Amino acid sequence: MLPANRSPITIHTADGLNLIGEVARPLGESAAAILCLHPLPTHGGMMDSHIFKKAANRLPAMAGITVVRFNTRGTSSEQGTSEGQFDSGDNERFDVEAAIEFCFSQLHLKKVWLVGWSFGTEIALKHGRDPRVQGLILLSPPLKRVTEEELLWWKNDPRTITALVPEFDEFLKPAEAIEQFAPLPNANVIAVTGAKHLWVGEPFVYRVLSEICEIVNPVALPLPEEF
């Protein structure tokens, strides 16, 4: 774990729940921030899912990026369990909206991107419309819970959507993703050769963190490979 200012946070939703999380800030000035939306909690997804934990451990020091992670309703991790029950992406609207508001009103962050992974990409697309958000970065988007109407809402939005799609993803492969995102003029699908849905292996972790940095704070590239 590289140096950063790390603090536990509690996010209060409009429907009365307390969600637990953590913010990891650079020791110096923060160039930008990412708000992480984790994979499916019913299949082990949480704020400590490995890509997001490694982002929090590395990006503040390596790239000057603040990393905000939290557990959606009913989700548990080492930090604890958020109140409420999993709702398959529907009432998670309150979680996403509250987390975005927390980033701006409580943490006073600027230039915040949403980074979703798997289920997190779906709640980003469904509920991440807040105009203060800079754009969406989607890791392994399944698009199972996103309706055509919800996806097409982004058609007239000028913000960039970048989808990193593993070559061997079992839910949505690159060719399918290109077809699904084709109606969105600001969507960019990046096929990642050799990768799978869970991005296991340091080369894929490095690739994902580098792609995030390319969007959020490109002057910090290349990220160090040894630390």
Short mmCIF file of the C-alpha atoms (twelve columns), coordinates in Angstrom:
data_MODEL
# 
_entry.id   MODEL 
# 
loop_
_atom_site.group_PDB 
_atom_site.id 
_atom_site.type_symbol 
_atom_site.label_atom_id 
_atom_site.label_alt_id 
_atom_site.label_comp_id 
_atom_site.label_asym_id 
_atom_site.label_seq_id 
_atom_site.Cartn_x 
_atom_site.Cartn_y 
_atom_site.Cartn_z 
_atom_site.pdbx_PDB_model_num 
ATOM 1   C CA . MET A 1   0.000   0.000   0.000   1 
ATOM 2   C CA . LEU A 2   1.456   3.335   -1.091  1 
ATOM 3   C CA . PRO A 3   1.156   6.540   0.990   1 
ATOM 4   C CA . ALA A 4   -2.203  8.354   0.992   1 
ATOM 5   C CA . ASN A 5   -4.580  10.049  3.384   1 
ATOM 6   C CA . ARG A 6   -7.176  7.351   4.067   1 
ATOM 7   C CA . SER A 7   -10.386 7.951   5.995   1 
ATOM 8   C CA . PRO A 8   -13.547 5.903   6.625   1 
ATOM 9   C CA . ILE A 9   -16.741 7.557   5.404   1 
ATOM 10  C CA . THR A 10  -20.469 7.077   6.001   1 
ATOM 11  C CA . ILE A 11  -22.858 8.027   3.220   1 
ATOM 12  C CA . HIS A 12  -26.507 8.761   4.090   1 
ATOM 13  C CA . THR A 13  -29.095 7.924   1.438   1 
ATOM 14  C CA . ALA A 14  -32.361 9.738   0.793   1 
ATOM 15  C CA . ASP A 15  -34.286 6.622   1.870   1 
ATOM 16  C CA . GLY A 16  -32.611 6.563   5.268   1 
ATOM 17  C CA . LEU A 17  -29.717 4.111   4.976   1 
ATOM 18  C CA . ASN A 18  -26.097 4.428   6.095   1 
ATOM 19  C CA . LEU A 19  -23.508 3.122   3.637   1 
ATOM 20  C CA . ILE A 20  -19.933 2.497   4.697   1 
ATOM 21  C CA . GLY A 21  -16.922 3.415   2.613   1 
ATOM 22  C CA . GLU A 22  -13.462 4.913   2.416   1 
ATOM 23  C CA . VAL A 23  -11.761 7.826   0.698   1 
ATOM 24  C CA . ALA A 24  -8.079  7.654   -0.231  1 
ATOM 25  C CA . ARG A 25  -6.583  11.056  -1.083  1 
ATOM 26  C CA . PRO A 26  -3.125  11.949  -2.373  1 
ATOM 27  C CA . LEU A 27  -0.771  13.432  0.211   1 
ATOM 28  C CA . GLY A 28  -0.455  16.427  -2.090  1 
ATOM 29  C CA . GLU A 29  -2.975  18.100  -4.370  1 
ATOM 30  C CA . SER A 30  -5.677  15.924  -5.914  1 
ATOM 31  C CA . ALA A 31  -5.811  16.238  -9.696  1 
ATOM 32  C CA . ALA A 32  -9.143  14.412  -10.059 1 
ATOM 33  C CA . ALA A 33  -11.247 11.702  -8.433  1 
ATOM 34  C CA . ILE A 34  -12.986 8.434   -9.182  1 
ATOM 35  C CA . LEU A 35  -16.090 7.090   -7.450  1 
ATOM 36  C CA . CYS A 36  -16.036 3.288   -7.624  1 
ATOM 37  C CA . LEU A 37  -19.197 1.207   -8.068  1 
ATOM 38  C CA . HIS A 38  -18.436 -2.411  -7.248  1 
ATOM 39  C CA . PRO A 39  -19.435 -5.742  -8.843  1 
ATOM 40  C CA . LEU A 40  -22.501 -7.796  -7.923  1 
ATOM 41  C CA . PRO A 41  -22.699 -8.223  -4.129  1 
ATOM 42  C CA . THR A 42  -24.643 -11.483 -4.395  1 
ATOM 43  C CA . HIS A 43  -21.564 -12.937 -6.118  1 
ATOM 44  C CA . GLY A 44  -18.928 -11.480 -3.795  1 
ATOM 45  C CA . GLY A 45  -18.677 -7.958  -5.177  1 
ATOM 46  C CA . MET A 46  -17.835 -5.203  -2.676  1 
ATOM 47  C CA . MET A 47  -15.762 -2.058  -2.237  1 
ATOM 48  C CA . ASP A 48  -12.653 -4.241  -1.718  1 
ATOM 49  C CA . SER A 49  -13.039 -6.111  -5.014  1 
ATOM 50  C CA . HIS A 50  -9.451  -6.341  -6.159  1 
ATOM 51  C CA . ILE A 51  -9.323  -3.736  -8.950  1 
ATOM 52  C CA . PHE A 52  -10.844 -1.079  -6.703  1 
ATOM 53  C CA . LYS A 53  -8.729  -1.972  -3.675  1 
ATOM 54  C CA . LYS A 54  -5.601  -1.764  -5.833  1 
ATOM 55  C CA . ALA A 55  -6.786  1.539   -7.295  1 
ATOM 56  C CA . ALA A 56  -7.161  2.924   -3.762  1 
ATOM 57  C CA . ASN A 57  -3.766  1.528   -2.773  1 
ATOM 58  C CA . ARG A 58  -1.908  2.929   -5.797  1 
ATOM 59  C CA . LEU A 59  -3.569  5.777   -7.659  1 
ATOM 60  C CA . PRO A 60  -3.417  8.500   -4.973  1 
ATOM 61  C CA . ALA A 61  0.392   8.192   -4.814  1 
ATOM 62  C CA . MET A 62  1.073   7.216   -8.418  1 
ATOM 63  C CA . ALA A 63  -1.309  9.546   -10.209 1 
ATOM 64  C CA . GLY A 64  -2.646  12.159  -7.793  1 
ATOM 65  C CA . ILE A 65  -6.145  10.657  -8.058  1 
ATOM 66  C CA . THR A 66  -8.562  10.526  -5.121  1 
ATOM 67  C CA . VAL A 67  -10.335 7.162   -4.902  1 
ATOM 68  C CA . VAL A 68  -13.755 6.889   -3.238  1 
ATOM 69  C CA . ARG A 69  -15.142 3.408   -2.568  1 
ATOM 70  C CA . PHE A 70  -18.286 2.306   -0.726  1 
ATOM 71  C CA . ASN A 71  -20.514 -0.709  -0.220  1 
ATOM 72  C CA . THR A 72  -23.949 -0.445  -1.782  1 
ATOM 73  C CA . ARG A 73  -26.974 -1.398  0.335   1 
ATOM 74  C CA . GLY A 74  -26.700 -4.758  2.052   1 
ATOM 75  C CA . THR A 75  -23.096 -5.269  0.949   1 
ATOM 76  C CA . SER A 76  -20.330 -6.365  3.337   1 
ATOM 77  C CA . SER A 77  -16.557 -5.996  3.290   1 
ATOM 78  C CA . GLU A 78  -13.715 -5.818  5.801   1 
ATOM 79  C CA . GLN A 79  -14.860 -2.275  6.681   1 
ATOM 80  C CA . GLY A 80  -18.359 -3.439  7.633   1 
ATOM 81  C CA . THR A 81  -21.834 -3.841  6.160   1 
ATOM 82  C CA . SER A 82  -23.951 -1.124  4.596   1 
ATOM 83  C CA . GLU A 83  -27.548 -0.972  5.805   1 
ATOM 84  C CA . GLY A 84  -30.459 -2.166  3.699   1 
ATOM 85  C CA . GLN A 85  -30.903 -5.010  1.241   1 
ATOM 86  C CA . PHE A 86  -29.652 -5.653  -2.275  1 
ATOM 87  C CA . ASP A 87  -32.291 -4.538  -4.788  1 
ATOM 88  C CA . SER A 88  -30.877 -5.731  -8.120  1 
ATOM 89  C CA . GLY A 89  -29.967 -2.196  -9.214  1 
ATOM 90  C CA . ASP A 90  -33.276 -0.424  -8.587  1 
ATOM 91  C CA . ASN A 91  -33.124 1.167   -5.132  1 
ATOM 92  C CA . GLU A 92  -29.362 1.338   -5.568  1 
ATOM 93  C CA . ARG A 93  -30.334 4.583   -7.283  1 
ATOM 94  C CA . PHE A 94  -30.379 6.157   -3.828  1 
ATOM 95  C CA . ASP A 95  -26.886 4.795   -3.146  1 
ATOM 96  C CA . VAL A 96  -25.377 6.166   -6.337  1 
ATOM 97  C CA . GLU A 97  -27.045 9.551   -5.983  1 
ATOM 98  C CA . ALA A 98  -26.005 9.865   -2.332  1 
ATOM 99  C CA . ALA A 99  -22.421 8.839   -3.076  1 
ATOM 100 C CA . ILE A 100 -22.132 11.414  -5.858  1 
ATOM 101 C CA . GLU A 101 -23.566 14.107  -3.601  1 
ATOM 102 C CA . PHE A 102 -21.147 13.085  -0.835  1 
ATOM 103 C CA . CYS A 103 -18.192 13.491  -3.195  1 
ATOM 104 C CA . PHE A 104 -19.122 17.093  -3.900  1 
ATOM 105 C CA . SER A 105 -20.778 18.398  -0.743  1 
ATOM 106 C CA . GLN A 106 -18.778 16.539  1.923   1 
ATOM 107 C CA . LEU A 107 -15.449 15.701  0.305   1 
ATOM 108 C CA . HIS A 108 -15.433 18.843  -1.888  1 
ATOM 109 C CA . LEU A 109 -13.950 16.942  -4.802  1 
ATOM 110 C CA . LYS A 110 -13.711 18.275  -8.318  1 
ATOM 111 C CA . LYS A 111 -13.532 16.413  -11.621 1 
ATOM 112 C CA . VAL A 112 -15.216 13.221  -10.449 1 
ATOM 113 C CA . TRP A 113 -15.595 10.232  -12.787 1 
ATOM 114 C CA . LEU A 114 -17.778 7.212   -12.102 1 
ATOM 115 C CA . VAL A 115 -15.927 3.910   -12.482 1 
ATOM 116 C CA . GLY A 116 -18.222 0.909   -12.500 1 
ATOM 117 C CA . TRP A 117 -17.236 -2.740  -12.671 1 
ATOM 118 C CA . SER A 118 -19.733 -5.393  -13.821 1 
ATOM 119 C CA . PHE A 119 -22.928 -4.717  -11.793 1 
ATOM 120 C CA . GLY A 120 -21.392 -1.328  -10.979 1 
ATOM 121 C CA . THR A 121 -21.451 -0.403  -14.673 1 
ATOM 122 C CA . GLU A 122 -25.179 -1.068  -14.733 1 
ATOM 123 C CA . ILE A 123 -25.996 1.194   -11.794 1 
ATOM 124 C CA . ALA A 124 -23.663 3.814   -13.282 1 
ATOM 125 C CA . LEU A 125 -25.595 3.785   -16.564 1 
ATOM 126 C CA . LYS A 126 -28.991 3.656   -14.823 1 
ATOM 127 C CA . HIS A 127 -28.408 6.179   -12.042 1 
ATOM 128 C CA . GLY A 128 -25.190 8.113   -12.682 1 
ATOM 129 C CA . ARG A 129 -26.705 10.988  -14.628 1 
ATOM 130 C CA . ASP A 130 -25.745 13.788  -12.224 1 
ATOM 131 C CA . PRO A 131 -24.422 16.607  -14.446 1 
ATOM 132 C CA . ARG A 132 -21.476 17.224  -12.110 1 
ATOM 133 C CA . VAL A 133 -19.976 13.854  -13.034 1 
ATOM 134 C CA . GLN A 134 -17.298 14.132  -15.723 1 
ATOM 135 C CA . GLY A 135 -18.014 10.832  -17.445 1 
ATOM 136 C CA . LEU A 136 -18.305 7.066   -17.053 1 
ATOM 137 C CA . ILE A 137 -15.607 4.390   -17.131 1 
ATOM 138 C CA . LEU A 138 -17.122 0.918   -17.414 1 
ATOM 139 C CA . LEU A 139 -15.170 -2.271  -16.654 1 
ATOM 140 C CA . SER A 140 -16.714 -5.494  -17.999 1 
ATOM 141 C CA . PRO A 141 -20.222 -4.092  -18.617 1 
ATOM 142 C CA . PRO A 142 -22.805 -6.933  -18.783 1 
ATOM 143 C CA . LEU A 143 -25.713 -4.617  -19.751 1 
ATOM 144 C CA . LYS A 144 -28.136 -7.186  -18.284 1 
ATOM 145 C CA . ARG A 145 -30.020 -4.803  -15.976 1 
ATOM 146 C CA . VAL A 146 -29.869 -1.754  -18.247 1 
ATOM 147 C CA . THR A 147 -32.940 -1.199  -20.416 1 
ATOM 148 C CA . GLU A 148 -32.667 0.090   -23.955 1 
ATOM 149 C CA . GLU A 149 -34.293 3.325   -22.794 1 
ATOM 150 C CA . GLU A 150 -31.753 3.747   -19.998 1 
ATOM 151 C CA . LEU A 151 -28.842 3.146   -22.356 1 
ATOM 152 C CA . LEU A 152 -30.210 5.479   -25.027 1 
ATOM 153 C CA . TRP A 153 -30.624 8.269   -22.444 1 
ATOM 154 C CA . TRP A 154 -26.885 8.806   -22.895 1 
ATOM 155 C CA . LYS A 155 -27.248 9.311   -26.653 1 
ATOM 156 C CA . ASN A 156 -27.718 13.065  -26.298 1 
ATOM 157 C CA . ASP A 157 -25.342 13.510  -23.381 1 
ATOM 158 C CA . PRO A 158 -21.962 15.014  -24.349 1 
ATOM 159 C CA . ARG A 159 -19.966 13.174  -21.694 1 
ATOM 160 C CA . THR A 160 -17.671 10.344  -22.691 1 
ATOM 161 C CA . ILE A 161 -18.426 6.736   -21.809 1 
ATOM 162 C CA . THR A 162 -15.408 4.433   -22.007 1 
ATOM 163 C CA . ALA A 163 -16.042 0.691   -21.787 1 
ATOM 164 C CA . LEU A 164 -13.146 -1.709  -21.204 1 
ATOM 165 C CA . VAL A 165 -14.344 -5.068  -22.460 1 
ATOM 166 C CA . PRO A 166 -12.315 -8.251  -21.924 1 
ATOM 167 C CA . GLU A 167 -11.725 -10.475 -24.933 1 
ATOM 168 C CA . PHE A 168 -12.985 -13.494 -23.008 1 
ATOM 169 C CA . ASP A 169 -15.767 -11.875 -20.982 1 
ATOM 170 C CA . GLU A 170 -18.494 -14.440 -20.399 1 
ATOM 171 C CA . PHE A 171 -21.288 -11.840 -20.313 1 
ATOM 172 C CA . LEU A 172 -20.533 -9.334  -23.084 1 
ATOM 173 C CA . LYS A 173 -17.689 -9.734  -25.554 1 
ATOM 174 C CA . PRO A 174 -16.098 -6.821  -27.448 1 
ATOM 175 C CA . ALA A 175 -17.999 -7.300  -30.733 1 
ATOM 176 C CA . GLU A 176 -21.310 -7.410  -28.864 1 
ATOM 177 C CA . ALA A 177 -20.344 -4.373  -26.799 1 
ATOM 178 C CA . ILE A 178 -19.470 -2.377  -29.915 1 
ATOM 179 C CA . GLU A 179 -22.908 -3.176  -31.325 1 
ATOM 180 C CA . GLN A 180 -24.732 -2.335  -28.079 1 
ATOM 181 C CA . PHE A 181 -22.942 0.987   -27.568 1 
ATOM 182 C CA . ALA A 182 -23.058 1.985   -31.263 1 
ATOM 183 C CA . PRO A 183 -26.051 4.357   -30.843 1 
ATOM 184 C CA . LEU A 184 -24.076 6.457   -28.333 1 
ATOM 185 C CA . PRO A 185 -21.806 8.863   -30.227 1 
ATOM 186 C CA . ASN A 186 -19.602 9.509   -27.194 1 
ATOM 187 C CA . ALA A 187 -19.114 5.860   -26.237 1 
ATOM 188 C CA . ASN A 188 -15.707 4.280   -26.781 1 
ATOM 189 C CA . VAL A 189 -15.315 0.509   -26.508 1 
ATOM 190 C CA . ILE A 190 -11.793 -0.736  -25.814 1 
ATOM 191 C CA . ALA A 191 -11.281 -4.465  -26.332 1 
ATOM 192 C CA . VAL A 192 -8.626  -5.881  -24.012 1 
ATOM 193 C CA . THR A 193 -6.867  -8.890  -25.485 1 
ATOM 194 C CA . GLY A 194 -6.533  -11.903 -23.212 1 
ATOM 195 C CA . ALA A 195 -8.574  -10.465 -20.360 1 
ATOM 196 C CA . LYS A 196 -11.532 -12.049 -18.575 1 
ATOM 197 C CA . HIS A 197 -14.443 -10.536 -16.654 1 
ATOM 198 C CA . LEU A 198 -12.614 -10.369 -13.322 1 
ATOM 199 C CA . TRP A 199 -9.326  -8.879  -14.620 1 
ATOM 200 C CA . VAL A 200 -7.221  -11.386 -12.678 1 
ATOM 201 C CA . GLY A 201 -3.458  -10.949 -13.036 1 
ATOM 202 C CA . GLU A 202 -1.157  -7.977  -12.580 1 
ATOM 203 C CA . PRO A 203 -0.838  -7.192  -16.329 1 
ATOM 204 C CA . PHE A 204 -4.618  -6.658  -16.502 1 
ATOM 205 C CA . VAL A 205 -4.686  -4.660  -13.269 1 
ATOM 206 C CA . TYR A 206 -1.968  -2.413  -14.669 1 
ATOM 207 C CA . ARG A 207 -3.873  -2.053  -17.950 1 
ATOM 208 C CA . VAL A 208 -7.116  -1.081  -16.201 1 
ATOM 209 C CA . LEU A 209 -5.439  1.435   -13.887 1 
ATOM 210 C CA . SER A 210 -3.538  2.913   -16.826 1 
ATOM 211 C CA . GLU A 211 -6.731  3.291   -18.880 1 
ATOM 212 C CA . ILE A 212 -8.425  5.013   -15.930 1 
ATOM 213 C CA . CYS A 213 -5.450  7.342   -15.580 1 
ATOM 214 C CA . GLU A 214 -5.447  8.051   -19.323 1 
ATOM 215 C CA . ILE A 215 -8.949  9.472   -18.952 1 
ATOM 216 C CA . VAL A 216 -8.772  11.057  -15.517 1 
ATOM 217 C CA . ASN A 217 -5.222  12.422  -15.264 1 
ATOM 218 C CA . PRO A 218 -3.155  11.533  -18.354 1 
ATOM 219 C CA . VAL A 219 -0.137  13.629  -17.340 1 
ATOM 220 C CA . ALA A 220 0.596   10.990  -14.678 1 
ATOM 221 C CA . LEU A 221 1.278   8.319   -17.297 1 
ATOM 222 C CA . PRO A 222 3.047   6.006   -17.562 1 
ATOM 223 C CA . LEU A 223 2.271   4.504   -14.196 1 
ATOM 224 C CA . PRO A 224 5.282   2.869   -12.529 1 
ATOM 225 C CA . GLU A 225 5.415   -0.893  -12.911 1 
ATOM 226 C CA . GLU A 226 7.557   -1.369  -9.815  1 
ATOM 227 C CA . PHE A 227 6.793   0.192   -6.453  1 
# 
